Amino acid sequence: MTDSAQTLPEPEAVGALYDRLTRTALNDGTFNPNIHIGFWETPDSEATLEEAVDTLTDVLIERLLVDGSHHVLDLGCGVGGPALRVTRQTGARVTGVSISQEQVKTANRLAEEAGLADRAVFEHGDAMHLPFEDGSFDAVMALESIIHMPDRQQVLTEAARVLKPGGRLVLTDIFERAPRKEVPHPSIQKFCRNFMVTLADADDYVALLHRSGLRLRGLLDITEHTQQRTFRELARPTAEEDRPEALGQTNLPDLFRPADMLGVEEFGCLLAAAVRP
Ligand SMILES: C[S@@+](CC[C@H](N)C(=O)[O-])C[C@H]1O[C@@H](n2cnc3c(N)ncnc32)[C@H](O)[C@@H]1O
């Protein structure tokens, strides 16, 4: 199930999904500044989901190789949790872009409240057409956001364009692990449909990066550190997120629950790092 065989997400509809999700979370007390899965170093790690979510941001930060002299672009920045962490940990300036107006408003408010508004700025925009000059950034991160974008090639080409020579790209994406089936597992199909995402073709990822003008630095299957444990944690009966509405789903005929993904080992997560030569 590669981009061409899947229903492509429409940026405007994805923006509306995240507007709704943000408003719901702010109103019902489930608001979280990070909207991504966790990373556990080892299977017996006792880290909580909240800690593991920050660890995944740190896994990206390590590969961004930035300090206080650098400017980072966060593509699909959510409500700014990861970007503020980048600024706090490294001193780098961050510009975040999200297709959701509500997220941008919330992220700028959080930056202001954290006293970081001079280092972290959030803008509404579409990652497919970035409103920045060529060579504007030292690094680009895209944490669990390219999954919603209708054309990975275009997004990566845009990321390469706005990177300075020597600039780093780090991202996470989702894909179907081997052995691949003719028709993906029904839970994967439901997840993709309800959350407007598509699966990447992992076999083509290196070529995708190269066609975008980037040089591969690393491509890792991080599923066993991330996806499987995250769904296990979310599926616990007491987990706030184990409610379809907490995941932004309303008026859908077939709601996705985290427990649907238990044992679905083919639902994979990859980490890619590249550099603009
Ligand atoms: C799962 S959230 C991840 C948010 C953030 N990276 C984090 O980890 O907290 C996906 C993000 O991608 C953004 N997004 C999806 N499609 C986009 C597009 N075409 N242009 C810009 N942002 C987009 C959404 O608005 C949302 O902020």
The ligand as a Gaussian input file, in Angstrom:
#p B3LYP/6-31G(d) Opt

LIG

0 1
 C        0.889000      13.634000      14.516000
 S        1.041000      15.380000      14.464000
 C        2.732000      15.600000      14.974000
 C        2.959000      16.965000      15.567000
 C        4.358000      17.220000      16.110000
 N        5.390000      16.919000      15.137000
 C        4.598000      16.414000      17.367000
 O        5.335000      15.439000      17.296000
 O        4.039000      16.766000      18.406000
 C        1.084000      15.734000      12.712000
 C        1.332000      17.215000      12.369000
 O        1.549000      17.352000      10.959000
 C        0.905000      18.531000      10.539000
 N        0.656000      18.474000       9.081000
 C        0.007000      17.505000       8.407000
 N       -0.041000      17.806000       7.089000
 C        0.617000      18.972000       6.935000
 C        0.945000      19.798000       5.825000
 N        0.568000      19.474000       4.570000
 N        1.649000      20.935000       6.042000
 C        2.040000      21.294000       7.297000
 N        1.749000      20.547000       8.389000
 C        1.066000      19.413000       8.218000
 C       -0.360000      18.553000      11.353000
 O       -0.964000      19.821000      11.317000
 C        0.208000      18.159000      12.723000
 O        0.739000      19.306000      13.327000

